[in-house]
Amino acid sequence: GKVAGECVDIAPLDDASALERMAARSKVVLDCAGPFATMGAPVLDACLEAKSHFLDITGEVDWMIETLGRDPEAKRRKIAAVNAVGFDVIPTDLAAALAAEALGGKVDSVRIAICALRSRPTQGTTRSLLGILAGGGLARKDGEIVREKLGAEIWKVPFPAPIGPRDTMSGPLGDLVTADRTTGARNVRCFVSLPRRMMRAARLGSTSLRLPGVRGLVERWVRSLPEGPSEAARKRSVCSAFAEASGKNGTRSAWLLLGDGYDFTGESAALAAVLASADGFTATGALSPVQAFGVKPLLDGLAPFGVTSGPTA
């Protein structure tokens, strides 16, 4: 069919041939439909068969690990498979890269944190995040992703103004799968500053979040949230990514400051698709965003949207 003069393909997820034909029409496929743990594989399979680059906006650790396992196949097919080209994980991936660059030399460990000020998550985002938290904590230790207690560590992060210092709790964010590739660190821990109610729910413990009674209370609260933030609400929102890299040269940190996370996802995902479709793009394999596109092209492309960055003193 056609919409506004443009050709539109409709391909069911259970029709591999239709998905492959759709992927073959484009040099780059940007997958925006989750949950990716159940809906991502057919699209990635189609891209591999069609030899089209695959991008998505996931933040799901398990799916990102699954994508990483397709690295040899992606290299054979000469395509790039790049997860998390939205708010997960481009700001934090860039902050980690900038901190590692400031450190110089070998990076042993990285701590990464995110915070959103004056931002109300949608029902979908909240359900996804609570589902992730219900699975418990994760950290990368000596190169391996291991399970730990949710909120095993609390870190007071000196986010840049106007956010300022905030308490954050450790949790299972997508940088556990990307930061080691971006920085070379074998130890990675991720932190998040949550809205007060969500923080309280998370501190009940991952086991409690799976109990029917608790799920019912949480679900009633989730239904009170907006389906999507208004344009006015998005304009008020400020988000930041902060990263700290440590090694034999000491410790260095860096930050990114941006507007609304939902707006950022649209901007950064579109930028990633443009960069991947460029004639000079030759990256292949399962890559982190910084591995695929580089720090400078990403920062330069995001600057028109008011994204700023810098090292800390």
Backbone bond lengths (Angstrom), bond angles and torsions (degrees), N, CA, C in turn:
res aa  C-N    CA-C-N  psi(-1)  N-CA   C-N-CA  omega(-1)  CA-C   N-CA-C  phi
1 G - - - 1.426 - - 1.513 111.17 -
2 K 1.362 115.70 178.91 1.464 120.05 178.12 1.514 110.42 -131.74
3 V 1.334 115.65 139.46 1.454 122.66 174.37 1.517 107.00 -126.94
4 A 1.352 116.23 123.43 1.473 121.52 179.54 1.521 111.39 51.43
5 G 1.340 114.82 38.26 1.450 119.52 176.09 1.511 115.31 81.48
6 E 1.329 117.34 -1.79 1.458 120.50 -179.09 1.526 109.68 -103.71
7 C 1.290 116.12 144.33 1.460 121.18 179.06 1.528 109.89 -75.42
8 V 1.321 116.29 134.05 1.459 121.74 -177.96 1.520 109.12 -123.60
9 D 1.297 117.65 128.44 1.449 122.80 174.57 1.517 109.38 -102.31
10 I 1.319 116.09 140.88 1.456 121.98 172.77 1.514 107.22 -118.61
11 A 1.328 116.40 120.06 1.461 121.00 -176.44 1.523 109.13 -131.34
12 P 1.327 118.64 113.98 1.469 120.73 177.61 1.527 111.13 -63.19
13 L 1.326 115.66 147.54 1.464 119.64 -179.63 1.516 112.68 -63.06
14 D 1.330 117.76 -24.17 1.467 119.79 -178.57 1.532 112.42 -94.18
15 D 1.331 116.67 11.40 1.473 121.13 177.94 1.524 107.50 -116.37
16 A 1.341 115.52 91.01 1.464 120.79 -174.96 1.524 111.88 -62.00
17 S 1.328 117.54 -37.83 1.465 120.59 -178.60 1.523 111.05 -65.94
18 A 1.341 116.60 -42.39 1.455 120.20 179.53 1.529 110.77 -65.92
19 L 1.325 117.22 -40.22 1.462 120.78 177.69 1.521 110.65 -63.52
20 E 1.318 116.76 -41.15 1.469 119.64 -179.83 1.525 110.84 -65.95
21 R 1.340 117.30 -40.98 1.469 119.73 178.05 1.519 110.19 -62.16
22 M 1.331 116.57 -40.69 1.456 120.34 179.52 1.524 110.72 -64.43
23 A 1.339 116.68 -45.42 1.463 120.69 -179.84 1.516 111.48 -63.30
24 A 1.320 116.72 -34.36 1.467 121.04 -176.79 1.527 111.88 -67.94
25 R 1.340 117.65 -17.91 1.463 120.60 179.76 1.516 112.13 -75.98
26 S 1.334 118.20 -12.32 1.453 121.16 -173.21 1.521 111.82 -131.14
27 K 1.299 115.32 150.99 1.458 120.42 174.30 1.523 110.73 -75.56
28 V 1.344 116.02 -29.60 1.460 122.12 -177.63 1.521 109.21 -134.29
29 V 1.334 116.39 135.24 1.461 122.05 173.35 1.526 107.91 -113.47
30 L 1.330 116.65 123.17 1.457 122.68 176.83 1.526 107.77 -104.43
31 D 1.322 116.69 110.33 1.464 123.02 -176.30 1.528 109.09 -92.43
32 C 1.340 116.44 117.15 1.471 121.30 -177.58 1.528 112.06 -115.61
33 A 1.333 118.47 8.91 1.465 121.92 -174.02 1.520 110.92 -108.03
34 G 1.329 115.28 111.37 1.459 120.08 176.53 1.517 110.69 -112.55
35 P 1.319 119.18 -178.25 1.470 124.92 3.59 1.521 111.63 -69.03
36 F 1.320 115.46 135.78 1.453 121.49 -172.84 1.521 112.58 -73.81
37 A 1.315 117.47 -23.77 1.467 119.77 178.01 1.516 111.09 -60.07
38 T 1.331 117.48 -29.66 1.464 120.73 179.54 1.528 112.83 -108.85
39 M 1.332 118.37 -20.34 1.459 120.60 -174.11 1.521 114.16 -116.21
40 G 1.331 117.79 -5.95 1.456 119.57 -175.43 1.516 115.11 -81.97
41 A 1.328 117.30 -38.18 1.472 120.76 -172.46 1.524 113.58 -59.23
42 P 1.337 120.61 -44.69 1.468 118.53 -179.84 1.526 113.21 -60.26
43 V 1.326 116.56 -35.67 1.472 119.48 -179.99 1.529 110.28 -71.63
44 L 1.332 116.75 -42.35 1.458 119.59 176.92 1.527 110.95 -63.47
45 D 1.325 117.40 -40.82 1.467 120.74 177.16 1.524 110.57 -58.21
46 A 1.332 116.00 -43.56 1.464 120.05 -179.30 1.520 111.12 -64.02
47 C 1.331 116.50 -40.33 1.465 120.15 178.94 1.523 111.45 -64.55
48 L 1.313 116.50 -39.95 1.460 119.93 178.73 1.529 110.71 -63.91
49 E 1.325 116.66 -41.64 1.466 119.86 179.47 1.528 111.10 -68.41
50 A 1.334 116.34 -39.42 1.464 120.61 -177.57 1.524 112.90 -84.09
51 K 1.337 116.85 -9.46 1.463 122.79 -176.54 1.528 111.66 60.54
52 S 1.336 113.88 45.42 1.462 121.63 175.66 1.523 108.30 -112.22
53 H 1.323 117.38 141.71 1.467 120.59 178.53 1.531 110.00 -63.43
54 F 1.326 115.31 144.26 1.473 121.78 -178.11 1.516 109.91 -116.28
55 L 1.333 116.74 126.43 1.461 123.69 174.16 1.522 108.26 -126.44
56 D 1.331 116.72 149.42 1.462 118.86 171.32 1.523 110.05 -145.59
57 I 1.341 115.84 173.65 1.466 121.27 -177.62 1.527 110.47 -115.07
58 T 1.314 117.16 29.41 1.462 121.59 -178.03 1.525 112.03 -69.25
59 G 1.333 114.81 164.20 1.457 122.31 166.45 1.517 108.84 -135.73
60 E 1.350 116.12 14.04 1.464 122.30 -174.43 1.528 110.36 -84.84
61 V 1.327 115.29 116.10 1.466 120.43 -174.32 1.526 111.55 -60.05
62 D 1.330 117.88 -46.05 1.468 120.21 -176.70 1.522 111.45 -61.05
63 W 1.335 117.35 -41.67 1.461 120.22 178.91 1.525 110.79 -68.05
64 M 1.318 117.47 -36.78 1.453 120.30 178.68 1.527 111.07 -65.90
65 I 1.332 116.80 -37.20 1.467 120.33 175.67 1.528 109.99 -65.57
66 E 1.338 116.33 -39.85 1.466 120.15 178.09 1.524 110.89 -63.13
67 T 1.324 116.52 -42.17 1.465 120.47 177.91 1.521 110.93 -63.00
68 L 1.323 116.97 -42.11 1.462 120.70 178.34 1.525 111.34 -58.73
69 G 1.337 116.33 -33.72 1.462 119.99 177.78 1.522 113.90 -66.48
70 R 1.337 116.50 -14.69 1.477 119.74 178.03 1.525 111.89 -92.61
71 D 1.342 116.73 8.59 1.464 121.09 -177.23 1.538 112.84 -54.14
72 P 1.346 120.04 -48.37 1.474 118.55 -179.44 1.522 112.56 -60.18
73 E 1.336 116.30 -40.29 1.466 120.16 -179.70 1.522 110.82 -66.92
74 A 1.337 116.88 -40.83 1.464 119.99 178.78 1.525 110.98 -62.83
75 K 1.311 116.83 -39.15 1.466 120.00 177.91 1.524 111.15 -66.20
76 R 1.338 117.40 -40.80 1.466 120.06 178.42 1.525 110.68 -63.06
77 R 1.324 116.13 -37.89 1.463 120.82 -178.95 1.529 112.47 -83.57
78 K 1.343 115.86 -6.04 1.464 122.80 178.63 1.531 111.85 61.28
79 I 1.346 114.76 44.19 1.455 119.35 174.02 1.523 109.19 -125.21
80 A 1.319 115.34 160.74 1.460 121.63 173.03 1.524 108.87 -100.38
81 A 1.330 116.19 136.91 1.459 122.69 173.63 1.528 106.65 -118.76
82 V 1.325 116.44 107.81 1.463 121.70 -171.53 1.523 109.36 -122.33
83 N 1.322 116.24 108.33 1.463 120.87 174.33 1.522 110.97 -77.53
84 A 1.323 115.28 160.85 1.472 123.53 161.79 1.514 114.29 60.19
85 V 1.338 116.26 54.56 1.464 119.78 179.72 1.536 111.84 -95.15
86 G 1.348 116.74 21.17 1.452 121.37 175.59 1.520 111.15 -111.84
87 F 1.339 116.23 -147.82 1.462 120.44 176.98 1.520 110.75 -58.05
88 D 1.321 116.79 -34.85 1.462 121.47 159.75 1.523 105.65 -94.35
89 V 1.352 121.81 119.65 1.446 127.21 -2.46 1.527 111.62 -124.94
90 I 1.332 117.48 18.39 1.463 118.70 -170.08 1.535 112.83 -57.90
91 P 1.342 120.85 -44.97 1.475 117.75 179.74 1.527 112.95 -62.06
92 T 1.322 116.69 -44.66 1.465 120.21 -178.97 1.521 111.47 -71.71
93 D 1.326 117.68 -34.86 1.466 120.64 177.82 1.523 109.96 -64.58
94 L 1.335 116.26 -40.80 1.460 120.05 177.15 1.526 111.52 -66.80
95 A 1.346 116.87 -43.98 1.460 119.61 178.92 1.520 111.08 -60.42
96 A 1.333 117.14 -41.58 1.462 120.88 178.63 1.523 111.12 -63.49
97 A 1.331 116.52 -41.51 1.465 120.44 179.33 1.522 111.06 -64.95
98 L 1.344 117.01 -40.97 1.461 120.52 179.73 1.523 111.23 -67.06
99 A 1.348 117.30 -39.68 1.462 120.16 178.00 1.525 110.84 -65.19
100 A 1.332 116.89 -41.85 1.462 120.74 178.80 1.521 111.24 -64.52
101 E 1.325 115.78 -39.31 1.466 120.16 177.88 1.521 110.88 -64.16
102 A 1.336 116.74 -41.38 1.467 120.55 178.75 1.518 111.74 -65.65
103 L 1.328 116.46 -34.04 1.472 120.42 179.67 1.513 111.06 -68.37
104 G 1.310 116.41 -45.97 1.456 120.35 -175.89 1.516 110.03 73.97
105 G 1.311 117.14 151.31 1.464 119.55 179.26 1.525 111.92 73.46
106 K 1.325 115.07 -166.68 1.459 121.55 -175.58 1.526 111.06 -72.57
107 V 1.336 116.03 134.15 1.455 122.46 175.67 1.521 108.73 -98.93
108 D 1.326 116.83 123.03 1.465 121.19 179.34 1.517 112.27 -91.16
109 S 1.337 117.16 -40.91 1.461 119.91 -176.07 1.521 110.31 -145.16
110 V 1.318 114.56 153.37 1.458 121.98 179.34 1.522 108.76 -136.12
111 R 1.333 115.52 135.08 1.464 121.30 169.20 1.520 107.78 -114.89
112 I 1.323 115.67 135.46 1.462 121.72 -173.76 1.516 108.55 -132.10
113 A 1.336 117.09 136.72 1.460 120.70 -179.14 1.521 110.80 -138.84
114 I 1.340 115.32 151.75 1.459 121.44 175.68 1.526 109.45 -130.16
115 C 1.327 115.01 151.46 1.462 120.98 178.06 1.525 108.95 -151.04
116 A 1.321 115.49 141.34 1.461 121.52 175.52 1.519 108.42 -122.87
117 L 1.322 116.88 127.28 1.463 123.10 -179.73 1.531 108.97 -106.28
118 R 1.320 115.66 135.90 1.461 122.28 -179.45 1.525 111.57 55.58
119 S 1.324 115.12 40.35 1.461 120.32 -179.34 1.517 109.58 -123.23
120 R 1.332 116.63 132.35 1.463 121.10 176.14 1.514 108.26 -110.25
121 P 1.333 117.95 116.47 1.462 119.40 179.80 1.516 111.75 -68.27
122 T 1.319 116.51 151.26 1.452 121.39 176.15 1.523 109.80 -73.10
123 Q 1.336 115.14 169.29 1.458 119.53 175.90 1.529 110.54 -60.20
124 G 1.335 116.38 -42.01 1.462 119.35 -178.67 1.520 112.34 -63.69
125 T 1.343 116.29 -45.02 1.464 120.17 178.52 1.522 110.82 -61.41
126 T 1.339 115.99 -43.85 1.461 120.04 -177.79 1.512 111.19 -64.40
127 R 1.339 117.03 -43.72 1.464 119.71 178.70 1.533 110.61 -62.00
128 S 1.340 116.17 -42.41 1.470 119.64 179.98 1.523 110.87 -63.12
129 L 1.344 116.34 -44.83 1.458 119.63 -178.04 1.519 111.61 -66.82
130 L 1.330 117.01 -41.49 1.465 119.63 177.81 1.520 111.16 -65.05
131 G 1.342 116.40 -35.52 1.458 119.48 176.20 1.519 111.73 -63.54
132 I 1.338 115.82 -40.21 1.466 120.34 177.25 1.525 110.27 -65.03
133 L 1.343 116.60 -45.37 1.458 120.41 -178.66 1.527 111.62 -65.48
134 A 1.336 116.56 -32.47 1.461 119.81 179.80 1.523 111.56 -64.10
135 G 1.325 116.96 -21.91 1.463 120.29 178.12 1.516 113.29 -78.79
136 G 1.341 117.81 -4.62 1.460 121.26 179.57 1.507 112.51 92.75
137 G 1.333 115.45 179.72 1.451 120.81 -177.69 1.520 112.90 -84.44
138 L 1.331 114.86 159.31 1.455 122.53 175.58 1.519 108.55 -140.94
139 A 1.322 116.50 150.78 1.462 122.43 172.86 1.517 107.68 -150.81
140 R 1.321 116.01 156.68 1.473 119.95 173.67 1.518 107.57 -99.74
141 K 1.337 115.81 120.36 1.457 122.01 -179.34 1.523 109.27 -127.92
142 D 1.337 115.01 123.98 1.467 120.77 -178.78 1.525 111.80 51.28
143 G 1.318 115.24 40.13 1.455 120.49 174.54 1.513 115.76 88.96
144 E 1.329 118.41 -9.24 1.458 121.69 -177.12 1.524 110.57 -114.40
145 I 1.332 116.73 141.13 1.457 121.19 174.14 1.520 108.76 -82.33
146 V 1.326 115.86 122.51 1.465 121.18 -175.77 1.527 109.15 -125.82
147 R 1.329 115.00 154.81 1.462 120.85 178.39 1.523 110.16 -84.37
148 E 1.323 114.92 147.40 1.454 121.54 176.42 1.522 108.02 -153.10
149 K 1.306 116.84 176.43 1.450 120.81 178.77 1.521 109.90 -66.61
150 L 1.324 115.80 137.98 1.458 120.20 174.66 1.525 109.36 -61.67
151 G 1.326 116.78 130.12 1.456 120.64 -177.15 1.510 112.74 72.73
152 A 1.337 116.93 30.29 1.468 121.01 -179.08 1.524 111.25 -59.07
153 E 1.321 117.12 -29.48 1.460 121.16 176.96 1.527 110.16 -130.31
154 I 1.320 115.62 144.98 1.460 123.27 173.20 1.529 107.38 -113.84
155 W 1.327 116.25 133.60 1.468 121.05 -176.79 1.525 108.22 -131.55
156 K 1.320 116.91 123.04 1.473 121.22 174.66 1.520 106.89 -85.02
157 V 1.297 116.32 108.80 1.463 122.27 -171.18 1.531 110.19 -98.12
158 P 1.331 117.42 130.29 1.477 120.50 178.32 1.526 111.65 -83.12
159 F 1.327 116.62 68.40 1.466 120.13 177.69 1.532 109.76 -59.52
160 P 1.315 117.44 151.47 1.474 119.74 178.92 1.523 111.03 -69.01
161 A 1.342 115.87 159.74 1.466 121.21 174.42 1.535 108.89 -62.83
162 P 1.326 118.59 145.10 1.471 126.99 11.47 1.523 114.80 -90.58
163 I 1.331 118.14 7.46 1.466 119.13 -177.00 1.517 110.72 -77.74
164 G 1.336 116.80 -53.86 1.451 120.57 179.56 1.511 113.59 78.11
165 P 1.348 117.43 -177.88 1.473 121.50 -176.43 1.530 111.96 -60.22
166 R 1.323 115.50 136.45 1.465 121.89 -179.63 1.522 109.94 -143.18
167 D 1.328 115.91 142.66 1.454 120.31 171.31 1.523 108.69 -74.83
168 T 1.323 115.34 135.76 1.462 121.18 177.14 1.525 109.15 -129.35
169 M 1.326 116.48 155.11 1.463 120.78 178.26 1.525 109.36 -117.51
170 S 1.329 116.00 146.57 1.451 120.14 -179.29 1.524 110.26 -72.06
171 G 1.326 115.34 144.83 1.458 120.56 -178.50 1.516 111.79 -162.10
172 P 1.330 116.58 177.07 1.469 122.47 -171.70 1.523 113.06 -90.43
173 L 1.328 117.73 77.70 1.462 121.66 179.91 1.527 111.73 -97.07
174 G 1.332 115.27 164.31 1.462 120.88 -172.48 1.512 115.49 -62.80
175 D 1.339 117.90 -22.11 1.465 120.03 -179.88 1.525 112.55 -63.78
176 L 1.318 117.77 -16.10 1.465 120.16 174.69 1.524 110.91 -61.33
177 V 1.346 116.64 -23.53 1.464 120.93 -179.46 1.525 111.88 -99.95
178 T 1.324 117.71 -19.69 1.463 120.11 -174.74 1.525 114.58 -108.40
179 A 1.339 117.65 -33.47 1.474 119.82 -170.79 1.520 112.87 -64.68
180 D 1.321 117.93 -32.73 1.468 119.10 178.65 1.520 111.00 -66.53
181 R 1.338 116.60 -35.14 1.466 119.62 177.98 1.532 111.13 -72.81
182 T 1.319 117.02 -35.68 1.464 121.24 -179.59 1.518 112.02 -73.06
183 T 1.340 117.31 -39.83 1.473 120.67 -171.59 1.527 114.15 -112.09
184 G 1.330 117.92 -17.71 1.466 120.54 -174.54 1.513 113.44 84.83
185 A 1.338 118.96 -0.25 1.469 121.84 -178.34 1.524 110.66 -70.61
186 R 1.339 115.46 136.33 1.466 120.30 177.11 1.524 112.12 -92.20
187 N 1.319 116.37 -6.72 1.459 121.06 179.16 1.529 108.56 -128.00
188 V 1.332 115.87 120.72 1.457 121.26 -176.16 1.526 108.52 -136.48
189 R 1.313 115.98 132.27 1.462 120.51 173.99 1.528 107.70 -132.58
190 C 1.337 116.37 136.61 1.455 122.54 -177.65 1.523 110.42 -112.04
191 F 1.317 115.98 146.31 1.458 122.40 -176.57 1.520 109.49 -133.85
192 V 1.327 115.23 151.69 1.454 120.30 179.20 1.525 110.12 -140.29
193 S 1.328 115.31 139.76 1.458 121.70 171.53 1.520 107.06 -96.01
194 L 1.331 116.77 114.61 1.458 121.93 -174.19 1.521 111.06 -103.34
195 P 1.338 116.82 155.55 1.463 118.95 168.65 1.531 110.18 -54.84
196 R 1.329 115.83 150.99 1.465 120.24 -171.52 1.521 112.64 -54.84
197 R 1.338 117.28 -45.33 1.468 119.22 -178.06 1.521 111.50 -64.73
198 M 1.344 115.53 -41.34 1.456 118.40 -179.85 1.526 111.00 -67.36
199 M 1.338 116.90 -36.45 1.458 120.51 177.29 1.529 110.44 -61.62
200 R 1.338 115.72 -42.68 1.463 118.66 178.43 1.519 110.86 -63.31
201 A 1.347 116.14 -42.14 1.462 119.21 179.32 1.519 110.95 -62.99
202 A 1.346 115.91 -41.91 1.458 119.57 -179.35 1.526 111.01 -64.79
203 R 1.341 115.96 -36.60 1.457 118.93 -177.81 1.520 112.92 -72.09
204 L 1.343 117.32 -10.06 1.462 119.64 172.50 1.525 110.44 -63.26
205 G 1.315 113.93 -23.62 1.466 119.30 179.96 1.513 109.93 105.67
206 S 1.326 116.74 148.82 1.456 120.90 -176.19 1.522 111.61 -62.65
207 T 1.333 117.83 -33.66 1.456 120.15 179.19 1.519 110.44 -65.97
208 S 1.331 117.30 -43.94 1.462 121.11 -179.87 1.521 111.49 -62.15
209 L 1.333 117.51 -35.76 1.452 120.75 -179.41 1.523 112.50 -64.94
210 R 1.344 116.62 -17.60 1.454 120.26 178.53 1.521 112.75 -93.25
211 L 1.339 118.69 -6.90 1.459 121.79 -179.51 1.529 109.89 -72.74
212 P 1.354 117.83 138.07 1.470 120.45 -177.01 1.521 113.23 -54.67
213 G 1.345 118.14 -44.33 1.461 120.48 -178.80 1.513 112.52 -62.49
214 V 1.322 116.39 -43.98 1.466 120.67 179.07 1.519 110.31 -67.57
215 R 1.339 116.18 -41.51 1.468 119.34 178.40 1.523 111.13 -58.73
216 G 1.337 116.29 -39.30 1.455 119.84 179.31 1.516 112.12 -63.38
217 L 1.339 117.19 -44.26 1.462 121.08 178.16 1.520 111.17 -63.14
218 V 1.326 115.52 -45.04 1.458 120.01 -179.50 1.526 110.88 -64.54
219 E 1.335 116.81 -40.70 1.460 120.26 -179.19 1.527 111.13 -63.54
220 R 1.333 118.01 -38.89 1.468 119.89 177.52 1.528 110.55 -62.54
221 W 1.343 116.17 -39.68 1.458 119.25 176.86 1.532 110.93 -65.79
222 V 1.340 116.85 -42.76 1.465 120.98 -178.78 1.527 110.28 -60.54
223 R 1.338 117.13 -39.99 1.468 120.17 -179.02 1.526 112.22 -66.34
224 S 1.326 116.98 -16.74 1.466 120.04 177.27 1.527 112.17 -81.06
225 L 1.329 117.18 -11.27 1.458 121.25 -178.88 1.525 110.54 -80.59
226 P 1.333 117.41 159.18 1.467 119.88 179.99 1.519 111.44 -71.22
227 E 1.346 116.31 151.13 1.458 120.27 173.81 1.519 110.35 -66.17
228 G 1.311 116.47 -30.13 1.457 120.89 178.06 1.507 109.11 -165.38
229 P 1.334 118.68 142.18 1.464 120.62 -179.54 1.519 111.00 -68.46
230 S 1.333 116.39 143.10 1.460 121.54 177.83 1.530 109.82 -70.58
231 E 1.311 115.72 166.96 1.470 119.57 177.82 1.518 110.57 -61.35
232 A 1.336 116.53 -38.51 1.467 119.88 179.33 1.519 110.67 -65.14
233 A 1.328 116.74 -39.97 1.468 120.19 179.19 1.519 110.79 -66.43
234 R 1.323 115.78 -39.25 1.462 118.91 179.97 1.521 111.36 -66.19
235 K 1.314 117.22 -34.26 1.470 120.18 179.39 1.523 111.76 -67.01
236 R 1.334 117.35 -27.49 1.467 120.63 179.56 1.520 112.68 -81.00
237 S 1.318 117.14 -18.71 1.459 121.90 -172.40 1.531 111.96 -76.20
238 V 1.332 115.41 140.55 1.461 122.75 174.92 1.527 108.02 -132.15
239 C 1.315 116.78 132.96 1.462 121.54 -179.76 1.528 109.79 -125.60
240 S 1.319 114.84 155.33 1.463 119.54 178.27 1.517 110.51 -144.21
241 A 1.321 114.29 147.48 1.462 122.82 170.42 1.523 107.37 -117.03
242 F 1.313 115.89 139.02 1.467 121.33 -178.25 1.519 107.65 -134.99
243 A 1.320 116.92 137.23 1.461 121.02 179.47 1.518 110.75 -137.91
244 E 1.316 115.19 144.79 1.462 122.98 178.69 1.524 108.33 -128.26
245 A 1.328 116.78 122.72 1.462 122.72 -179.95 1.521 109.58 -110.56
246 S 1.324 116.11 135.71 1.469 120.88 -178.79 1.517 110.31 -128.27
247 G 1.342 115.20 147.26 1.456 122.28 177.96 1.511 109.58 -169.83
248 K 1.305 116.86 -164.75 1.463 120.26 -177.38 1.523 112.73 -63.61
249 N 1.338 116.74 -20.96 1.466 120.61 178.34 1.520 113.01 -86.29
250 G 1.324 117.31 3.25 1.463 120.50 179.27 1.510 112.00 110.84
251 T 1.317 116.65 -142.01 1.464 122.73 -177.50 1.523 109.24 -136.78
252 R 1.305 116.12 134.33 1.462 122.11 175.96 1.526 108.34 -135.14
253 S 1.331 115.36 153.58 1.461 119.17 -178.75 1.519 110.58 -136.92
254 A 1.326 115.30 162.91 1.461 121.93 -179.58 1.520 108.60 -153.40
255 W 1.339 115.73 162.54 1.455 120.35 -176.94 1.523 111.48 -142.35
256 L 1.321 114.33 159.65 1.457 122.84 167.78 1.519 107.89 -125.63
257 L 1.317 116.60 143.53 1.458 122.28 176.12 1.524 107.46 -124.61
258 L 1.312 116.31 132.70 1.454 121.48 -175.91 1.518 109.82 -146.93
259 G 1.315 116.00 176.21 1.453 120.70 178.87 1.511 111.59 -85.90
260 D 1.302 116.51 -137.60 1.451 122.24 -176.79 1.528 111.87 -66.25
261 G 1.327 116.22 137.86 1.453 120.41 -178.03 1.512 113.61 -66.11
262 Y 1.343 117.67 -34.31 1.467 119.97 178.42 1.525 110.34 -69.11
263 D 1.319 117.02 -44.10 1.462 119.49 175.59 1.528 110.45 -60.88
264 F 1.334 116.23 -42.49 1.460 120.07 -178.35 1.530 110.91 -60.32
265 T 1.328 117.13 -40.61 1.457 119.60 -179.07 1.522 111.02 -58.94
266 G 1.321 117.36 -43.84 1.459 119.62 177.37 1.521 112.18 -62.85
267 E 1.314 116.25 -42.31 1.466 120.84 -178.23 1.536 111.26 -67.75
268 S 1.329 116.37 -46.99 1.463 119.20 -175.49 1.525 111.46 -72.99
269 A 1.332 117.47 -36.45 1.465 119.84 179.10 1.524 110.42 -65.62
270 A 1.338 116.48 -42.19 1.462 119.70 177.38 1.529 110.92 -63.24
271 L 1.336 116.45 -41.44 1.463 120.50 177.53 1.524 110.68 -60.81
272 A 1.325 117.22 -45.50 1.466 120.54 -179.94 1.523 110.91 -60.58
273 A 1.334 117.17 -40.55 1.460 120.12 179.26 1.530 111.16 -64.83
274 V 1.336 116.10 -39.66 1.471 119.71 177.88 1.530 110.59 -64.71
275 L 1.326 116.63 -44.66 1.471 119.86 -179.99 1.525 111.23 -63.86
276 A 1.333 117.33 -39.73 1.467 120.68 -178.79 1.525 112.33 -70.87
277 S 1.331 117.02 -24.13 1.464 120.03 -179.26 1.521 112.89 -89.01
278 A 1.337 117.42 -5.81 1.467 120.83 -179.06 1.520 111.22 -65.11
279 D 1.325 115.78 148.46 1.465 120.36 -178.09 1.529 112.20 -60.02
280 G 1.325 117.45 -32.29 1.455 119.96 -176.76 1.518 114.47 -85.74
281 F 1.340 118.35 2.40 1.461 120.91 -178.26 1.526 109.34 -79.15
282 T 1.332 116.71 118.30 1.466 120.94 -176.11 1.528 112.96 -126.86
283 A 1.324 118.46 5.57 1.465 120.96 -177.56 1.529 110.63 -65.34
284 T 1.326 115.65 142.99 1.463 120.60 177.92 1.520 109.64 -137.50
285 G 1.323 115.16 158.71 1.461 121.13 179.14 1.518 111.17 99.50
286 A 1.338 115.49 178.50 1.460 122.06 176.00 1.521 108.11 -83.16
287 L 1.326 117.46 115.76 1.457 122.33 -168.34 1.520 111.55 -128.66
288 S 1.337 115.75 152.84 1.457 120.18 167.31 1.525 107.61 -74.89
289 P 1.351 118.27 160.82 1.467 118.70 178.76 1.527 113.59 -55.80
290 V 1.330 118.16 -43.77 1.465 120.57 -179.90 1.519 110.47 -66.58
291 Q 1.331 118.11 -39.62 1.466 120.03 175.59 1.527 110.85 -57.87
292 A 1.316 116.09 -43.22 1.459 120.63 -174.36 1.524 112.33 -72.33
293 F 1.337 117.33 -43.75 1.458 120.56 -167.47 1.516 115.09 -115.62
294 G 1.339 118.30 -18.52 1.456 121.40 -179.83 1.515 112.31 87.52
295 V 1.332 115.89 154.18 1.457 121.43 -177.25 1.533 111.05 -67.13
296 K 1.317 117.11 -51.42 1.476 120.07 -173.59 1.530 112.84 -63.05
297 P 1.346 119.89 -47.09 1.468 118.33 178.13 1.523 113.28 -59.40
298 L 1.330 116.91 -37.31 1.462 119.23 179.01 1.530 111.09 -68.77
299 L 1.339 117.50 -47.96 1.458 119.91 -179.81 1.529 111.43 -64.31
300 D 1.328 117.34 -41.70 1.464 120.21 179.04 1.529 110.71 -63.31
301 G 1.335 116.08 -40.47 1.460 119.68 -178.79 1.516 113.39 -70.93
302 L 1.334 116.64 -26.83 1.460 120.72 -178.70 1.526 112.93 -90.85
303 A 1.321 117.47 -17.34 1.471 121.22 -177.66 1.530 113.29 -56.01
304 P 1.332 120.00 -40.04 1.468 119.39 179.38 1.533 113.85 -61.67
305 F 1.330 117.14 -17.58 1.465 121.37 178.58 1.522 112.15 -95.54
306 G 1.336 116.73 13.16 1.450 120.91 174.94 1.511 114.81 84.37
307 V 1.319 118.25 13.48 1.463 121.53 178.75 1.522 109.17 -78.53
308 T 1.321 117.33 126.77 1.463 122.19 178.35 1.519 109.33 -122.64
309 S 1.326 115.91 160.85 1.466 120.63 -178.44 1.508 109.73 -149.22
310 G 1.319 115.81 163.78 1.448 119.32 176.49 1.509 112.27 -179.85
311 P 1.315 116.53 161.13 1.473 121.12 173.07 1.528 109.42 -81.49
312 T 1.314 116.45 162.10 1.454 120.00 172.94 1.514 109.18 -97.42
313 A 1.318 116.57 161.96 1.472 120.59 -177.99 1.502 111.16 -66.43
